[in-house]
Every structure is written in C-alpha cells, then in structure tokens.
Amino acid sequence: MKFTSTRIPVEKAVRVSVQSVEHAPQIETTGRRPHAFRYRILIENTLDTGVLLRGRKWVLCSKNGEIEIIEASGVVGKAPYLKPGEEFRYESYHLVNGITHAKGAFFGRTDEGRWFCALIPAFELKPDT
C-alpha cells in the first residue's frame, strides 16, 4: 500500500512574518496577566494557487515556566482567502504576566484541497522594567 500525502511541506507553504511587536499599556489587562503586547502579522500567499486560512495555534511560554496554548478557527474572526501573490495583514494582542516567548502557526487549505501549515516566527514579549 502506497501512501500519498495531501499536505504541502511547511517550507513551501504560505509565508508569515511578524511586522512589529510593542508594549501596549493602553489595552485593558487582568491582574493575572498585567502586560499587554500588540503585534502586527503579515501573511503572504507565495503558492501558485489560492488558499483559505482556516485556523491558528499560538504557544506562549513564559520565563516562569507557564505555557498557554491558544487555538481558534480563522484569523481574528475571519477566514481570509488569498489568491496567488495576495497578502493579509492584521493586528492583535496577547496578555502576559512577564517575559514570554510567542510562536505559532496558521493552517489552511489550497484550492486543490491540500492542507498547509504556515509557521509564525517566534518573538519575545518583554515588559518594561
């Protein structure tokens, strides 16, 4: 029996870059997570087919060993469809309790029905001291 993958290798998938990360004290926080950080993400379809972004997963690892995993459908409440060469930009934020490293991935399907995973480069959320 021969197995044929219907996934696109990560290195050939949609490209994701972190455009900026900034401490955002104007965003309301909680006592448990008193620091807010705004980040801007650029998602580029570098494939020769259209793609539909279906979900995301974030992994936040704090310096004190706490790990938070966030999984959700879509991207900021949307399911962006990108034609070849198109981009999608968005802004969101994370609430943290101290120095934290964030990384993750977007998941989606191409017009041909192939799944892909696009890695979000890791970045640091470091409150002002």
C-alpha positions in Angstrom: 0.0 0.0 0.0 1.4 3.4 -1.0 0.6 6.5 1.0 0.4 9.8 -0.9 0.5 13.0 1.2 -2.1 15.6 0.6 -0.2 18.2 2.7 2.1 20.9 1.5 5.5 20.8 3.2 5.9 23.7 5.7 8.9 25.2 3.8 6.7 25.6 0.6 3.7 27.0 2.4 2.3 30.5 2.9 4.9 32.9 4.3 4.2 34.6 7.7 6.2 37.5 9.1 5.9 39.5 12.3 5.9 43.1 11.3 6.1 44.7 14.8 5.6 44.0 18.5 5.1 46.7 21.1 4.1 47.0 24.7 0.6 48.4 24.8 -0.2 49.8 28.3 -3.5 51.3 26.9 -5.0 47.9 26.5 -7.1 46.7 29.5 -5.4 43.8 31.3 -6.2 41.4 34.1 -4.5 41.0 37.5 -3.1 37.6 36.5 -1.8 38.9 33.1 -0.9 42.6 33.7 1.1 43.3 30.5 -0.4 43.8 27.0 1.5 43.5 23.8 0.2 44.5 20.4 1.7 42.6 17.4 1.2 43.0 13.6 1.3 40.0 11.3 1.7 39.8 7.5 0.6 36.6 5.7 1.7 36.2 2.1 0.4 33.6 -0.4 3.6 32.6 -2.2 2.0 29.5 -3.7 0.6 29.3 -7.3 -2.9 28.5 -6.0 -5.4 30.2 -3.8 -5.5 29.4 -0.1 -8.2 29.7 2.6 -6.9 30.3 6.1 -8.9 28.0 8.4 -7.3 28.3 11.8 -4.4 29.2 14.1 -2.5 28.0 17.1 -0.3 30.1 19.4 2.1 28.8 22.0 3.1 31.3 24.7 5.9 30.2 27.0 6.6 32.4 30.0 10.0 32.7 31.7 8.5 31.2 34.9 7.5 28.0 33.0 3.9 28.7 32.3 2.7 27.5 28.9 -0.5 28.8 27.3 -1.9 27.3 24.1 -4.5 29.2 22.1 -6.3 27.5 19.2 -9.1 29.0 17.2 -10.8 29.0 13.9 -9.9 31.6 11.3 -7.7 34.6 11.8 -9.1 37.5 14.0 -12.6 36.3 13.4 -12.2 35.9 9.6 -11.4 33.2 7.2 -9.2 35.1 4.7 -9.0 33.7 1.1 -5.8 34.7 -0.7 -5.2 34.4 -4.4 -1.6 33.8 -5.5 0.5 36.8 -4.6 -2.1 38.3 -2.2 -1.4 39.4 1.4 -3.4 39.6 4.5 -2.3 41.9 7.4 -3.8 42.0 10.9 -3.2 43.3 14.3 -4.0 41.7 17.6 -2.5 41.4 21.1 -1.5 39.0 23.9 -1.8 39.5 27.6 1.1 38.1 29.6 2.4 38.0 33.2 6.1 38.6 32.5 8.8 37.8 29.8 7.1 35.5 27.3 8.1 33.9 24.0 5.3 33.6 21.4 5.2 31.3 18.4 2.6 29.5 16.4 1.1 28.5 13.1 -1.7 29.1 10.7 -3.5 26.2 9.0 -5.5 26.2 5.8 -6.3 24.5 2.5 -5.4 25.3 -1.1 -7.9 25.4 -3.9 -6.9 21.8 -4.7 -7.8 20.7 -1.2 -4.3 20.3 0.1 -3.7 21.2 3.7 -0.8 23.5 4.7 0.8 24.8 7.8 2.5 28.3 7.9 4.8 28.9 10.9 4.6 32.1 12.8 8.2 33.2 13.7 8.9 33.3 17.4 9.1 36.7 19.1 9.6 37.9 22.6 7.1 39.9 24.8 9.2 41.6 27.4 7.6 44.1 29.8 9.4 47.3 30.6 11.2 47.1 34.0 
